[in-house]
Structure formats: structure tokens, C-alpha cells
């Protein structure tokens, strides 16, 4: 789906120190990220930078490709959860279906409804290389699925119900939206 950014939202589509998240149509957003084969100090530094960028952007999730790095690392921080890094995350179980509004820091101002699994089990490694797993449902499950999609070069606009797409000032967006 091609996105035509309205003039009043074009100022959101710059990438600079104040807005470091990469925006569409940057090609890294459409590439499958590579597995992390070794967790190093550089990996840990990237995770710290991603957490800071996500906070600066007021997001609740961020994938490494969104900062120009083709590695399978995501940060998730839905309400009530401290920012958590998942390295090489894999959804090993899912059930149910729920419809919810999503947006994306790489497509600022555009929102729409996406069907996602209601409950998931995700396995990954933490920032120290230790295997971890989470059983999540509702918004936390949605955030993880959205961010893992980024690792596969998939954007929410690829799954959105087209009739629900709408432009809205992200500073006025609802807190129950995945970005």
C-alpha cells in the first residue's frame, strides 16, 4: 500500500536528532532483519539507544530496523511494563483474535485497525543472552506482534483494514494505540 502523506503531516516525516526514528519509504523498513548471533557490548549499547529513542518518540515499542539496524531486536513497553529488550524474538504460541487501532513511529500520524492474536507466548533472549519467555495478552501481545512484524519487513499498513485508515495528530492520539 502506498501512503501519500498530507501536507499538514509532512513535518513529522523528517529524521533528525529530535525525530531519530526512520520513516517510510526507507528500504530498511521492508527488509528482513538478521538474527543476532552474539550479544556484545555493541548490542547492549544499541538496546540502550533504542530505549532512549523510543522514550523520546513517546512510543510503546521499537524495532531495530526503525533505527536503521537490520538486527532482530525489539523493545516493548506497553503501559505498566518497563522497557524490555527481546533479542531474536519468536512467537511460539498464539490464540484468539482481537481488533485494535495501531499506528507506527515510522508512519507518524496514520492509524487504522488491525487484527492480531489476543494471546501469545514469545520466546527470546534478554540483553545478557539469557533465554526468556513471556505469555502476553491484550495490548502487550499486540505490541510484540507489531514489533516482530518490523523484523520481517512487514508494516501495520500491510495488515490494516483499509477502510479504518485515518490521519490524526500523534500528539492527540489515544493512549490505547500501538505505535
N, C-alpha and C positions, 0 to 999 in steps of 0.2 A: 504494500500500500504506500503510495507516495503522499507525503504530507506537504501541504502548502501552508506555510506559516503566515498568519495575518500580520499586517504591518505593526499593529499595536503589541505584538509579542516578539518581534524580531530582536529587540534589545536583550531578550533572555537567551538568545542563541549565540552569544559570544563565549569564547573560552579564554579566561584570563585568571589573574590571581584571585579576584573576587568570585569568579564562577569557573572553578577548575574542572568541572565535570564535562567530559566530551559530549558533544551534541550530534544528532543526526545531521547530515548523512555520512559522518566519518566512517570509513570502511572497517575499523577495528570493531565496531558495534555489530557487524554482520559476520564476524569470523568466529570459529570455534576456538575457545581458549585451550591452551596446552596444560596438561597435568603438571602439578608441582612435584618434581622428583626428589627434591631435597629442601628441607626448611632450614634456611640460613639466616644470618643477621640481616641480610638484604630483604628476605621475606618478612621478617619481623618489622623492619623499617617501613616496608610497603604497607603492612597491616596498620601500623600507627598512622601513616599518612592517609590511608583510606578512611580511618575512623574520623580523623580531623576534617577531611573533605566532606564526608557525609554530614557531620555536625554543622559545618559551615553552610552547607546546602539545605539544611533542615530536612534531611531525608531520613527514612527508616530502614534503608537498605542501600547497598552499593556493591557493584561487581568490579573486579579489577579491569576488565575492558573499558569501563566507563572512565577510568583514569589513564587509558592508553596502554595498559599492560595486558598482554594476552595470556594470563595465567588463571587457573581455576581457583580463585579466591573470592569469597563474598564476605561482606559484613552485614549482619542483620541486627536491627534494634527496634522492633515494634514496641509500642508503649508497654512499659512495665518490664522490659528486658534490657539489660546493659548491652552495649555494642559487643557482639560476639563474632569472631572470625571463624569461618568454615573453609578449610582448605581441601580441595578435591571433593566437594560435597556430592553425594549420590542419594536420591530418593529411593529407598528400598521397599517402601510400602505406602500405599495411598488408598483412601476410601472416601466415599461420599462426593458431593459436588455442591459448590456454593457459588453464587454470583456476587461479585463485588466490584466497586469502582476502583480503577487503577490509574495512575499517572506514572511518569518516569522522569528522573532528573536529566536524562539525555533527550527528552522531548518535552521541555517545560511548557506548561500551560494547556496541554492536551490531556483529556481524561475520557475514560469510557469503561463500560462494564465487561468483565472477563470472567468466564467460568474457570474455576480451579478446584482441585481436590480439597475437601473440607478438612481431612486429617491426613497427615503424612508422618512417616518415620524417615529421618535423614541421618546418614552416617557420613562422617568427615574426619579430618584431623584438626586439632587445635593448633594454635600458633607455636606450640612446643613439639609438634609431631605426634602427640598422643591421640589415639583413636577416641572419638566421641560420637555420641548419638543422641538425638532428640526426637521425642514424639510430640508433634505440634498439631494444633487445630485452630481453625478460625484465621484471624489476621496473621499471627506468626507463621502459620503454614503457607498462607498466601504470599507473604514477603519472601520466604525461602524459595518458593516455586518461581516467583518473578525474577529473583536474582540468579537462580540456576539457569533460567532461560537465557539471561545475558551471556552466560558462559558458553552457550551453544549458538550464539549469534541470533537469538530469537528475541524480538521486542514485543511488548504488550499489544502493539498495533497489529501484530500478526494473528492475535487470538481474540481481539476485541469484537464485540457485537457492533458492527459499523454504525447502526442507527443510534447508538448511545454516545458516539464521539461528540465532544463539545470542548470549546476553548473557554478557559476560566483563568483569572489571575491566580497564580500559585500562592500568592500571599493571602488570598482569601479562600483557599481550598479547605475542604472538610478534613478534619484530623483522621477520619476513617478511610483515607485513600492511600493505597500503596504507591510510593514514589521511588 
